[in-house]
Amino acid sequence: MLRVRCLRGGSRGAEAAHLIGAMLGRAQECPVCSYNEWDPLEEVIVGRAENAHVPPFTVEVKANTYEKYWPFYQKHGGQSFPADHLKKAVAEIEEMCNIMSHEGVIVRRPEPIDWSVEYKTPDFTSSGMYAAMPRDILMVVGNEIIEAPMAWRSRFFEYRAYRPLIKEYFRKGAKWTTAPKPTMADELYDQDYPIRTVEDRHKLAAEGKFVTTEHEPCFDAADFIRAGRDLFVQRSQVTNYMGIEWMRRHLAPDYKIHIISFKDPNPMHIDATFNIIGPGLVLSNPDRPCRQIDMFKKAGWTIVKPPTPLISDDHPLWMSSKWLSMNVLMLDEKRVMVEANETTIQKMFENLGIKTIKVNIRHANSLGGGFHCWTTDVRRRGTLQSYFH
């Protein structure tokens, strides 16, 4: 039997006893539990557009953005995103939260942070960016929250916005792991990475050359996607092999990590390229075909190619591609949250027997994400299973 001895001084000892007691025998009632992308969603973290700042135009940012937007970064790097656009994005995400609540999902939000503050480590100086995309930094595997180390210097301290939430989940029984924080010294980046043209990008990606080196582990959580005991990951501009290997060792033997790759000139985050929406059901971007697609077909998976996005060419997508149309969030196997203007993909889902929950987040898209990016599912009602054989 465990005995908890309170320390003299009363409140501190009582708090410690309460914390220990709270963490005992909580497996069945842990507020954090999610094994895949489609079990019924009960609780979710939704990001904040408030105070979002354009990242300084460093080499790792340049490698992940297209040349047409480089003047925007050169002009606005370290400053707020355009105020009117940001205001509309904030309103869209508020409406998205309201709709999710109406659908029966508990919605949690990160803390507002002043991202304009400049910070300095022994290795670099930067200002912050935002806490808009919790999918990039937080991954839930079972009852464990894993904080990703990130790869952009402007995102080094992004975890601070989520810490109050994570501490709350920890106190209620969740496991909490923080991956090794990289120094983000110059050696982590290829300072001469040549990426002026799309042809350059295609050639380098095909050769397995990226702006991040193997100097130390780094990864963004959004380069992983979950299907029960199997997780799929890509080597990208923000996720290196050392980061993938850290995850492989950390999650073994209960989970298996599979590295997959795509014909993608700008690999960064997997969920607008390969988005698993059900057991053995995956959206696969027709513009970025998966080089290992045969192994999914052999496993009996259904591969669905989503239609060409409808977003107009003149809509600003400073940090992403039009394929955010397939960056959807499953509320369960038969309900999906999808962009209100993307009528062709809505029809595709309806043909699959999936009800569409339509929400307009066009201005939020400009900040770099769709519904999957803007969220991290904290709890889904389901059990650990194998879907990939």
Beta strands, then each sheet from edge to edge (+ up, - down):
strand 1: 41-46
strand 2: 106-108
strand 3: 118-120
strand 4: 125-127
strand 5: 138-141
strand 6: 144-147
strand 7: 175-178
strand 8: 224-227
strand 9: 230-233
strand 10: 256-259
strand 11: 274-278
strand 12: 281-284
strand 13: 302-304
strand 14: 329-332
strand 15: 335-339
strand 16: 355-359
strand 17: 375-380
sheet 1: 2+ 1+ 17-
sheet 2: 3+ 4-
sheet 3: 5+ 6- 7-
sheet 4: 8+ 9- 10-
sheet 5: 11+ 12- 13-
sheet 6: 14+ 15- 16-
end
